[in-house]
């Protein structure tokens, strides 16, 4: 992450969404995105993007299908949110709120 200068002191930049949420959102927008483009859009390294995608695939939030030489991703919108505080909400609630 980059730093912001505030009154001469360096502060770490932070955001409200995790790398997993950002990846899920970007995949929902562009299911045929390459890992390189996904990394650029989420401001993650390609290595970190691979790890996040693997997490999302292993837990059933994303399905990865090989189409020729590329991957196509689809999201299971019925999956519950992973945070126990929001487990009663489904992923489609997050996508609907942030992609509209």
trRosetta pair geometry for C-beta under 8 A, 3 or more apart (Angstrom, degrees):
i j d omega theta_ij theta_ji phi_ij phi_ji
1 12 6.0 64 98 -169 131 88
1 13 4.9 -154 169 62 110 91
1 14 7.2 21 -164 -79 161 50
1 43 8.0 65 -108 140 65 123
2 13 5.2 21 72 8 68 139
3 10 4.5 -4 178 -167 142 101
3 11 6.4 142 -161 66 82 38
3 12 6.2 -52 -107 -98 77 39
3 13 6.4 -156 -106 -20 22 90
4 10 7.6 139 70 -155 37 55
4 11 5.3 -28 64 63 87 95
4 13 5.6 103 -20 -76 100 92
5 8 7.0 17 -175 -94 99 13
5 9 7.4 147 -155 71 59 32
5 10 6.3 -36 -100 -97 63 58
5 11 7.7 155 -104 17 15 82
6 9 5.7 -32 72 64 77 84
6 10 8.0 126 25 -118 75 12
6 11 5.2 16 12 -6 121 126
17 21 4.1 -120 -169 88 100 129
17 22 5.2 123 120 -54 122 83
17 25 7.6 -7 -178 -9 157 138
17 98 7.9 76 -85 -123 143 156
18 21 4.8 100 51 7 76 98
18 22 7.0 -139 95 -2 41 88
19 22 5.7 -53 -144 40 33 113
19 23 6.2 36 155 -22 65 107
19 42 6.5 87 -148 162 74 129
19 44 5.6 87 -142 -84 119 135
19 48 6.6 -73 -169 154 156 115
19 52 5.2 -116 129 -93 107 144
20 23 5.8 -55 -147 36 28 111
20 24 6.3 31 154 -20 63 107
20 52 5.5 -161 -91 -155 62 104
20 55 6.5 -74 -106 95 115 133
20 56 6.4 158 -150 -68 93 104
21 24 5.7 -54 -147 36 31 113
21 25 6.4 32 154 -19 64 106
21 94 6.9 -109 -142 174 103 142
22 25 5.8 -55 -149 36 30 112
22 26 6.4 25 156 -15 65 107
22 42 4.3 123 131 -136 123 104
22 43 7.9 -56 163 37 160 84
22 44 7.7 151 91 -28 133 117
23 26 5.9 -58 -147 39 30 108
23 27 6.2 29 156 -18 66 108
23 38 6.5 49 -134 178 82 117
23 42 5.7 1 -74 -88 65 159
23 44 7.6 -17 -69 9 103 150
23 49 6.8 156 -107 -141 121 75
23 52 4.8 163 -28 132 161 132
23 53 6.5 -139 180 -70 142 68
23 56 6.5 -145 106 -30 127 149
24 27 5.9 -57 -145 38 28 110
24 28 6.4 30 154 -23 63 106
24 56 6.5 180 -78 -124 90 143
24 61 6.4 -56 -106 151 119 129
24 62 7.2 -144 -111 -57 76 111
24 75 6.5 91 -160 -116 86 131
24 91 6.9 -112 -179 -160 143 120
24 94 7.5 32 109 106 136 132
24 95 7.3 -107 139 -78 103 99
25 28 5.7 -55 -150 32 30 112
25 29 6.7 25 153 -16 63 106
25 94 7.9 -102 -75 136 93 102
25 95 6.8 174 -108 -114 67 74
25 98 5.8 -64 -115 110 128 132
25 99 6.6 -176 -150 -69 90 98
26 29 5.7 -56 -152 36 35 110
26 30 6.5 -31 169 38 69 96
26 33 6.4 -27 146 8 100 173
26 38 5.6 137 117 -136 140 81
26 41 5.0 129 -125 108 140 136
26 42 5.8 -98 -18 -58 149 101
27 30 7.1 -87 -136 68 25 59
27 31 6.3 55 178 -108 70 51
27 33 6.5 -121 -106 33 55 124
27 38 7.2 21 -68 -120 78 126
27 56 7.9 169 6 125 159 160
27 62 6.1 -18 138 -115 166 130
27 73 4.7 -65 -160 106 117 142
27 75 6.2 130 108 -57 113 108
28 31 7.6 14 -130 -68 18 79
28 75 5.4 -18 -87 -7 87 149
28 95 5.1 -165 -138 -135 171 125
28 99 6.2 -91 109 -77 130 151
29 33 8.0 50 81 -44 83 131
29 99 6.7 -169 -73 -130 91 117
30 33 4.2 85 109 -54 111 104
30 37 7.7 -67 107 117 149 131
31 72 5.7 32 142 -169 101 76
31 73 5.0 -150 -158 65 71 70
31 74 6.1 21 -140 -80 130 57
32 67 7.7 -58 -120 54 102 138
32 70 6.5 41 -165 138 90 137
32 71 7.8 165 -143 92 52 52
32 72 5.5 -23 -95 -111 75 76
32 73 7.7 -172 -72 21 27 76
33 37 5.1 -126 -167 85 91 116
33 38 4.8 107 132 -63 126 93
33 41 7.5 -58 -156 12 145 144
33 73 7.4 -34 40 22 86 123
34 37 4.7 90 55 12 84 100
34 38 6.7 -147 93 -6 41 89
34 70 7.0 -81 -91 -139 83 108
35 38 5.4 -55 -142 40 32 115
35 39 6.2 38 156 -24 66 104
35 46 5.7 78 137 -150 107 91
35 49 5.3 145 -167 112 87 129
35 50 6.2 24 -150 -71 141 78
35 53 7.1 -83 -111 -16 100 154
36 39 5.9 -53 -151 32 26 112
36 40 6.6 25 151 -17 61 106
36 46 6.1 -13 -98 -101 58 118
37 40 5.6 -54 -149 37 35 112
37 41 6.2 32 155 -18 68 108
38 41 5.8 -57 -144 39 29 109
38 42 6.1 7 163 0 65 114
38 44 7.9 -23 127 53 78 111
38 49 5.3 133 103 -160 106 137
38 53 7.6 61 120 -63 159 122
39 42 6.4 -70 -140 49 23 95
39 44 5.1 -103 -143 79 70 78
39 45 6.2 -26 -156 150 126 16
39 46 4.6 -63 -60 -82 162 56
39 48 7.4 116 -125 63 101 86
39 49 4.2 -101 -80 -30 87 146
40 43 7.6 20 -177 -74 28 40
42 49 6.7 136 54 -99 132 104
44 48 4.3 -122 178 89 109 120
44 49 4.9 139 97 -60 123 83
44 52 7.0 -20 172 -2 172 141
45 48 4.5 93 53 8 84 102
45 49 6.8 -143 93 -7 43 86
46 49 5.4 -53 -146 36 33 116
46 50 6.5 40 153 -23 65 100
47 50 5.8 -50 -154 30 31 112
47 51 6.8 30 149 -16 62 104
48 51 5.6 -53 -152 36 36 114
48 52 6.3 35 152 -18 68 105
49 52 5.8 -54 -144 38 32 110
49 53 6.2 33 156 -18 65 107
50 53 5.9 -57 -147 39 28 111
50 54 6.3 30 154 -20 64 108
51 54 5.7 -56 -149 36 29 113
51 55 6.5 33 152 -21 64 103
52 55 5.6 -50 -151 32 33 114
52 56 6.4 28 153 -15 65 107
53 56 5.7 -58 -147 40 32 109
53 57 6.1 30 155 -18 67 108
53 62 6.8 -72 -154 76 69 152
53 64 7.3 72 169 -74 110 132
53 73 7.8 -97 -144 -102 110 139
54 57 5.7 -55 -143 38 30 110
54 58 6.1 29 159 -18 66 110
55 58 6.0 -59 -144 39 25 108
55 59 6.3 5 163 -2 63 114
56 59 6.3 -65 -140 47 25 99
56 61 4.4 -78 -163 68 82 113
56 62 4.2 41 132 12 111 113
57 60 7.9 46 178 -64 28 22
57 61 7.7 -80 -63 54 23 72
57 62 5.2 -56 -77 80 62 92
57 63 7.1 100 -131 -114 81 24
57 64 5.2 -22 -110 -10 132 112
59 79 7.9 95 132 -158 93 146
59 82 7.7 2 166 -88 155 125
60 63 8.0 7 -152 -65 51 78
60 76 5.9 -27 154 29 82 150
60 79 6.1 162 108 -98 96 131
61 75 6.5 -18 161 -146 69 79
61 76 6.1 -130 -145 44 29 94
61 79 5.2 -118 -104 61 70 167
61 91 6.4 140 -143 -84 99 156
62 73 5.3 -17 -170 -165 114 108
62 74 7.1 147 -157 75 62 37
62 75 5.7 -34 -100 -99 68 62
62 76 7.5 -140 -73 4 21 81
63 73 7.0 150 75 -156 50 54
63 74 4.9 -12 55 59 101 91
63 75 7.9 -160 16 -75 76 16
63 76 6.9 87 -24 -41 98 95
64 71 5.3 -25 -165 -163 96 122
64 72 7.7 142 -159 72 48 44
64 73 5.8 -20 -101 -101 64 76
65 71 6.9 134 70 -160 40 66
65 72 4.8 -26 68 63 96 94
65 73 7.7 176 22 -83 74 28
65 74 7.3 23 -1 0 113 103
66 70 7.7 152 -156 87 56 34
66 71 6.1 -45 -100 -102 51 64
66 72 7.8 152 -115 18 4 80
67 70 5.7 -25 71 74 84 83
67 71 7.1 111 22 -141 81 15
67 72 4.7 45 -7 -18 128 114
75 91 6.7 -137 167 126 116 141
75 95 7.3 129 114 -69 159 151
76 79 4.8 81 99 -28 104 105
76 91 7.1 88 93 40 61 143
77 90 6.4 64 155 145 66 117
77 91 5.4 -136 -145 81 45 98
77 92 3.5 54 -179 -64 111 104
77 95 6.6 -80 -122 28 103 142
78 90 5.7 -50 -150 -150 32 135
78 91 7.5 -4 42 33 13 97
78 92 7.1 10 -68 -13 38 116
79 90 6.6 123 71 -156 36 80
79 91 4.9 29 66 -14 88 123
80 87 5.0 34 161 -164 130 65
80 88 7.4 1 -144 -74 114 9
80 89 7.0 113 -154 78 70 42
80 90 6.0 -67 -100 -103 44 56
80 91 7.6 132 166 -30 3 76
81 86 3.9 -34 89 112 148 106
81 87 5.8 -128 69 -92 79 33
81 89 4.9 23 -8 76 124 93
81 90 7.1 -167 -29 -128 75 9
81 91 6.6 148 -76 -75 63 57
81 93 7.6 -60 -46 57 115 115
81 94 6.7 120 -93 -38 110 125
82 87 7.5 1 -166 -93 10 82
83 86 4.7 45 75 30 103 100
83 87 6.9 -140 88 -48 46 72
84 87 5.4 -17 -140 -23 37 121
86 89 4.8 -40 178 32 88 115
89 93 4.5 -86 -174 49 107 152
89 94 7.2 105 136 -39 124 84
90 93 5.4 116 62 -6 64 97
91 94 5.6 -53 -160 35 47 112
91 95 6.2 41 147 -15 75 107
92 95 5.4 -53 -141 43 39 112
92 96 5.8 44 158 -24 69 107
93 96 5.8 -54 -144 37 25 112
93 97 6.3 22 158 -17 61 110
94 97 6.0 -61 -148 37 26 107
94 98 6.1 -5 166 6 65 116
95 98 6.5 -73 -138 50 24 92
95 99 5.2 -2 177 0 68 127
96 99 6.6 -57 -112 45 16 95
96 100 6.2 25 177 -37 55 114
97 100 6.9 -60 -153 14 14 111
